[in-house]
Amino acid sequence: MNKRMLSGIKPSGDLNIGGYSGALSQYVAQQHDYECFFFIPDLHAVTVYQDPKELYQRSRDIAALYIAAGVDPKKAVIFLQSQVSAHAELGWLLETQAHFGELSRMTQFKDKSEGKETVSSALFTYPVLMAADILLYQATHVPVGDDQKQHVELTRDLATRFNNKFGHTFTLPEPIIQDTGARIMGLDDPSRKMSKSNPNQNSYVLLLDEPAAIRKKFSRAVTDSEMNVRYDWEAKPAVSNLIEIYSVFSGDSIGTIEKRYEGQGYGSFKKDLAEVVIAKLEPIQKTYHEIVNSEELDNILKDGADRAAEAANKTLLAAKRAMGFVTF
C-alpha cells in the first residue's frame, strides 16, 4: 500500500509562525513522499463558539495559506472537512465503539474545559471525530505534535477494536513527530506554546504580519543574561526557541547557526532572525492575498472535496457493511 498522510490546521484563529513550522513547512516537504490529504477541520473548530463570518474567512485563509506556502493542489488533496459528510457519519459510528473512560482521560479535553461552567459535548467527543478523519483515508502516517500524540493512540485503539469486532476495515496509522520546530514557544515565555490567545501581542508572530511588526516582535523577544547564541533547551530555553525558528525559516542547521553567531551576542542574531522570517513570509503573503478570495480557490476546494469524498466514501461503505447496515 502507498504511504498516505492526513493532516489539517483548525480555522479557529489567525495562524502564527508555529503553524508554518509545525505544519505548513512539513506539508510542502511531505507531499513529495506521501499521497497527501490536507484538510481544513472546520467541524472541529465549532466545538467552541465561532463567529460565523470569522469561521468562513478563516477557513478560506487556511486553505489559501496551504497553497501559498507551496502545497500543490494537483499533487495533494486540499479540502474542507465539512464538505465531506463521511467525516461526521464515520465519527458517529466510531462513537459507538469509544468508551467514556478513555475519552475522559484525554488531556486536551481537561485543558480546554478547565475552569468553564459549561462545555459542549462535542468538545468531549471530538477525539473520535479526529479518529474518523484519519481512518476514512486509510492514512498510514499522521504528523502530530507531542500534545496530539494521545489522539493518534486513541485512533489506533478504536481501529483495532473495530477490526477485531467486525473484521479488518481500517489501517492503523503511525504518528510522525518532527525533531526541530515541532512546537514553537512564545517570544515572551519559552515555557508556553506560541498562541494568539496570549494577551501580549509581542509573544507571537502571525504569518500575515507586516515586516515592521515582525522586526519589532523579535527585537523584544526574551533571551537570557549569558549573551551566547547556544542551543540548550534546559539551560537556555528562550534562545533555543529562537534558534529553532531561525533553523526552520532559513533551512540552516542548528550547528551552523551557533557557529555563525559565536561571540556576537543577541543583537545581530535577533535582527537577522527577523529578516530570515520576513524573507520566507513575503512570497507566501503575496500569493495568499492573490488567491484568498478568488474563484481559483473555490475551484481547488470543490475539486479537493470531490477527490476526498471518493476515497472517504469507500471506507465509510466498508465500515457500514462490516457493522451490518443495509447498503446498496
C-alpha positions as CSV (number, residue, x, y, z in Angstrom):
1,M,0.0,0.0,0.0
2,N,1.2,3.5,-0.8
3,K,2.2,5.7,2.1
4,R,-0.7,8.0,2.7
5,M,-0.8,11.1,5.0
6,L,-3.6,13.1,6.5
7,S,-3.2,16.4,8.4
8,G,-5.0,19.7,8.9
9,I,-4.9,23.1,10.6
10,K,-8.0,24.2,12.5
11,P,-9.5,27.5,11.4
12,S,-10.1,28.8,14.9
13,G,-7.6,31.7,14.9
14,D,-5.0,33.6,12.9
15,L,-2.1,31.4,12.0
16,N,1.3,32.1,13.6
17,I,4.8,31.0,12.6
18,G,4.4,27.9,14.8
19,G,1.7,26.8,12.3
20,Y,4.2,27.2,9.5
21,S,7.0,25.5,11.4
22,G,5.0,22.6,12.8
23,A,2.6,22.1,9.8
24,L,2.9,24.0,6.6
25,S,6.6,23.6,6.0
26,Q,6.2,19.9,6.7
27,Y,3.3,19.6,4.2
28,V,5.3,21.2,1.5
29,A,8.1,18.7,2.1
30,Q,5.9,15.6,2.6
31,Q,3.7,16.0,-0.5
32,H,6.6,14.5,-2.5
33,D,6.9,11.4,-0.4
34,Y,3.3,10.6,0.5
35,E,-0.1,10.6,-1.0
36,C,-1.4,13.6,1.0
37,F,-4.8,14.7,2.2
38,F,-4.5,18.2,3.7
39,F,-7.9,19.4,5.1
40,I,-9.3,22.3,7.0
41,P,-11.0,20.8,10.1
42,D,-13.8,23.3,10.3
43,L,-16.1,20.8,12.1
44,H,-13.5,20.7,14.9
45,A,-13.4,24.5,15.1
46,V,-17.1,24.6,16.3
47,T,-16.5,22.5,19.4
48,V,-16.3,26.1,20.9
49,Y,-18.3,29.0,19.6
50,Q,-17.1,30.6,16.4
51,D,-18.4,33.8,14.9
52,P,-19.9,32.6,11.5
53,K,-18.3,35.4,9.4
54,E,-14.9,34.7,11.1
55,L,-15.2,31.0,10.6
56,Y,-16.0,31.5,6.9
57,Q,-13.0,33.8,6.3
58,R,-10.5,31.8,8.4
59,S,-11.4,28.6,6.6
60,R,-10.6,30.3,3.3
61,D,-7.4,31.8,4.9
62,I,-6.1,28.4,5.9
63,A,-6.8,26.9,2.5
64,A,-5.1,29.9,0.8
65,L,-2.1,29.6,3.1
66,Y,-1.7,25.9,2.3
67,I,-1.3,26.8,-1.4
68,A,0.7,30.0,-0.8
69,A,3.2,28.0,1.3
70,G,3.8,25.6,-1.6
71,V,1.3,22.8,-1.3
72,D,0.4,21.7,-4.9
73,P,-3.3,21.1,-5.2
74,K,-2.6,18.8,-8.2
75,K,-0.3,16.7,-6.1
76,A,-2.1,16.8,-2.7
77,V,-5.8,16.9,-1.9
78,I,-6.9,20.1,-0.2
79,F,-10.4,20.2,1.1
80,L,-12.8,21.4,3.8
81,Q,-13.9,18.8,6.3
82,S,-17.5,20.0,6.3
83,Q,-17.7,19.4,2.6
84,V,-17.2,15.6,3.0
85,S,-20.1,14.3,5.0
86,A,-18.4,10.9,5.6
87,H,-16.4,12.5,8.4
88,A,-19.5,13.2,10.5
89,E,-21.0,9.8,9.7
90,L,-18.0,7.7,10.5
91,G,-17.4,9.8,13.6
92,W,-20.8,8.7,14.9
93,L,-20.1,5.0,14.0
94,L,-16.8,5.2,15.9
95,E,-18.5,6.9,18.9
96,T,-20.4,3.6,19.4
97,Q,-17.0,1.9,19.8
98,A,-15.4,4.6,22.1
99,H,-15.5,4.3,25.9
100,F,-16.5,7.1,28.2
101,G,-13.5,6.4,30.4
102,E,-10.9,6.7,27.6
103,L,-12.4,10.0,26.3
104,S,-12.4,11.4,29.8
105,R,-8.7,10.8,30.1
106,M,-7.9,13.0,27.0
107,T,-5.6,15.7,28.3
108,Q,-6.8,18.3,25.7
109,F,-10.3,18.0,27.0
110,K,-9.1,18.5,30.5
111,D,-7.1,21.6,29.4
112,K,-9.8,23.2,27.3
113,S,-12.7,22.6,29.8
114,E,-10.8,23.6,32.9
115,G,-12.5,26.5,34.8
116,K,-15.5,26.6,32.4
117,E,-19.0,26.3,33.8
118,T,-20.3,24.6,30.6
119,V,-18.6,22.9,27.6
120,S,-20.2,21.3,24.6
121,S,-20.5,17.6,24.4
122,A,-18.6,17.9,21.1
123,L,-15.5,19.1,23.0
124,F,-15.6,15.8,24.9
125,T,-16.1,13.6,21.8
126,Y,-14.1,15.4,19.2
127,P,-11.1,13.0,19.5
128,V,-13.4,10.4,18.0
129,L,-14.1,12.7,15.0
130,M,-10.4,13.1,14.7
131,A,-10.0,9.3,14.6
132,A,-12.7,9.2,11.8
133,D,-10.8,11.9,9.9
134,I,-7.7,9.7,9.9
135,L,-9.3,6.3,9.4
136,L,-11.5,7.5,6.5
137,Y,-8.5,7.9,4.2
138,Q,-6.7,4.8,5.4
139,A,-3.8,7.1,6.4
140,T,-0.6,5.3,7.2
141,H,1.1,8.3,8.7
142,V,-0.1,11.4,10.7
143,P,2.2,14.3,11.5
144,V,1.5,15.5,15.1
145,G,3.0,17.4,17.9
146,D,3.6,15.9,21.3
147,D,0.3,17.3,22.5
148,Q,-1.6,15.4,19.8
149,K,0.1,12.0,20.1
150,Q,-2.5,10.8,22.6
151,H,-5.2,11.3,19.9
152,V,-3.3,9.1,17.4
153,E,-3.1,6.4,20.1
154,L,-6.9,6.6,20.6
155,T,-7.3,6.3,16.8
156,R,-5.2,3.2,16.8
157,D,-7.2,1.7,19.7
158,L,-10.5,2.4,18.0
159,A,-9.3,1.0,14.7
160,T,-8.0,-2.2,16.4
161,R,-11.2,-2.6,18.4
162,F,-13.4,-2.2,15.3
163,N,-11.2,-4.5,13.2
164,N,-11.3,-7.2,15.9
165,K,-15.0,-7.0,16.3
166,F,-16.2,-6.5,12.7
167,G,-13.3,-7.7,10.5
168,H,-10.3,-5.8,9.1
169,T,-11.6,-2.4,7.9
170,F,-9.1,0.3,9.0
171,T,-5.4,0.9,8.5
172,L,-3.5,1.6,11.8
173,P,-1.8,5.0,11.4
174,E,1.7,5.8,12.7
175,P,2.5,9.2,14.2
176,I,5.2,11.4,12.7
177,I,6.8,13.7,15.2
178,Q,9.4,16.1,13.8
179,D,12.6,17.0,15.6
180,T,13.1,20.7,15.0
181,G,10.3,23.3,15.1
182,A,7.5,21.0,16.0
183,R,6.5,23.2,18.9
184,I,7.4,26.9,18.7
185,M,7.1,28.7,22.0
186,G,6.1,32.2,22.9
187,L,8.6,35.0,22.4
188,D,7.8,36.3,25.8
189,D,7.8,33.0,27.6
190,P,9.5,29.9,26.3
191,S,7.5,27.6,28.7
192,R,4.3,28.4,26.8
193,K,3.4,27.5,23.2
194,M,3.2,30.4,20.8
195,S,-0.5,31.4,20.7
196,K,-2.6,34.3,19.6
197,S,-4.7,33.8,22.7
198,N,-1.8,35.3,24.7
199,P,-2.8,38.9,25.5
200,N,0.8,40.1,24.9
201,Q,0.8,40.7,21.1
202,N,4.6,40.6,21.1
203,S,4.6,37.0,22.2
204,Y,3.6,35.7,18.7
205,V,4.4,36.4,15.0
206,L,1.5,35.9,12.6
207,L,2.0,34.6,9.1
208,L,0.4,37.7,7.8
209,D,2.2,40.2,10.0
210,E,3.9,43.2,8.3
211,P,7.7,43.3,8.2
212,A,7.8,46.2,10.7
213,A,5.8,44.3,13.2
214,I,7.9,41.2,12.8
215,R,11.1,43.2,13.4
216,K,9.6,44.8,16.5
217,K,8.5,41.5,17.9
218,F,11.8,39.7,17.5
219,S,13.7,42.7,18.9
220,R,11.6,42.4,22.1
221,A,11.9,38.6,22.3
222,V,13.2,37.5,25.7
223,T,16.6,35.9,25.9
224,D,18.9,35.5,28.9
225,S,21.9,37.2,30.5
226,E,24.5,34.9,29.0
227,M,24.7,36.7,25.6
228,N,25.8,33.4,23.9
229,V,23.8,32.0,20.9
230,R,23.8,28.4,22.1
231,Y,21.2,25.6,21.7
232,D,20.4,24.2,25.1
233,W,16.7,23.8,26.0
234,E,17.4,23.1,29.7
235,A,19.7,26.0,30.4
236,K,18.7,28.4,27.6
237,P,15.0,27.8,26.5
238,A,14.3,31.3,25.2
239,V,17.4,31.4,23.0
240,S,16.9,27.7,21.9
241,N,13.4,28.6,20.8
242,L,14.7,31.5,18.6
243,I,17.4,29.2,17.1
244,E,14.8,26.7,16.1
245,I,12.7,29.4,14.4
246,Y,15.9,30.5,12.6
247,S,16.6,27.0,11.5
248,V,13.1,26.3,10.2
249,F,12.9,29.6,8.2
250,S,16.4,29.6,6.9
251,G,17.0,25.9,6.3
252,D,20.3,26.1,8.2
253,S,21.2,23.5,10.8
254,I,21.3,24.4,14.4
255,G,25.1,23.9,14.5
256,T,25.6,26.2,11.6
257,I,23.6,29.0,13.3
258,E,25.5,28.5,16.6
259,K,28.9,28.9,14.7
260,R,27.6,31.9,12.7
261,Y,26.8,33.9,15.8
262,E,29.6,32.7,18.1
263,G,30.8,35.6,20.3
264,Q,28.4,38.1,18.7
265,G,25.7,38.4,21.4
266,Y,22.0,38.6,20.8
267,G,21.5,41.9,18.9
268,S,22.7,40.9,15.5
269,F,21.2,37.4,15.9
270,K,17.7,38.7,16.6
271,K,17.9,41.3,13.7
272,D,19.0,38.6,11.2
273,L,16.3,36.2,12.5
274,A,13.6,38.8,11.8
275,E,15.0,39.2,8.2
276,V,15.1,35.5,7.7
277,V,11.4,35.1,8.7
278,I,10.4,38.2,6.6
279,A,12.1,36.8,3.5
280,K,10.3,33.4,3.9
281,L,6.9,35.0,4.5
282,E,7.0,37.7,1.8
283,P,6.2,35.4,-1.2
284,I,3.7,33.4,0.9
285,Q,1.8,36.6,1.8
286,K,1.9,37.8,-1.8
287,T,0.3,34.6,-3.1
288,Y,-2.1,34.4,-0.2
289,H,-3.5,37.9,-1.0
290,E,-3.9,37.0,-4.7
291,I,-5.9,33.8,-4.1
292,V,-7.7,34.0,-0.8
293,N,-11.0,35.4,-2.1
294,S,-10.6,34.1,-5.7
295,E,-12.7,31.8,-7.8
296,E,-9.5,29.8,-8.2
297,L,-9.5,28.9,-4.5
298,D,-13.2,27.9,-4.8
299,N,-12.4,25.5,-7.6
300,I,-9.5,24.0,-5.8
301,L,-11.6,23.3,-2.7
302,K,-14.5,21.9,-4.8
303,D,-12.2,19.6,-6.7
304,G,-10.5,18.6,-3.4
305,A,-13.8,17.8,-1.8
306,D,-14.7,15.6,-4.7
307,R,-11.4,13.7,-4.6
308,A,-11.6,13.4,-0.8
309,A,-15.2,12.1,-0.9
310,E,-14.3,9.5,-3.4
311,A,-11.7,8.0,-1.1
312,A,-13.7,8.6,2.1
313,N,-16.9,7.0,0.9
314,K,-15.2,3.7,0.1
315,T,-14.1,3.4,3.7
316,L,-17.4,4.5,5.1
317,L,-19.3,2.0,3.0
318,A,-16.9,-0.8,4.1
319,A,-17.4,0.2,7.8
320,K,-21.2,0.3,7.4
321,R,-21.3,-3.1,5.7
322,A,-19.0,-4.6,8.4
323,M,-21.3,-3.4,11.1
324,G,-24.4,-4.9,9.4
325,F,-26.1,-1.8,8.0
326,V,-28.2,-2.3,4.8
327,T,-26.3,-0.8,1.9
328,F,-26.9,-0.6,-1.8
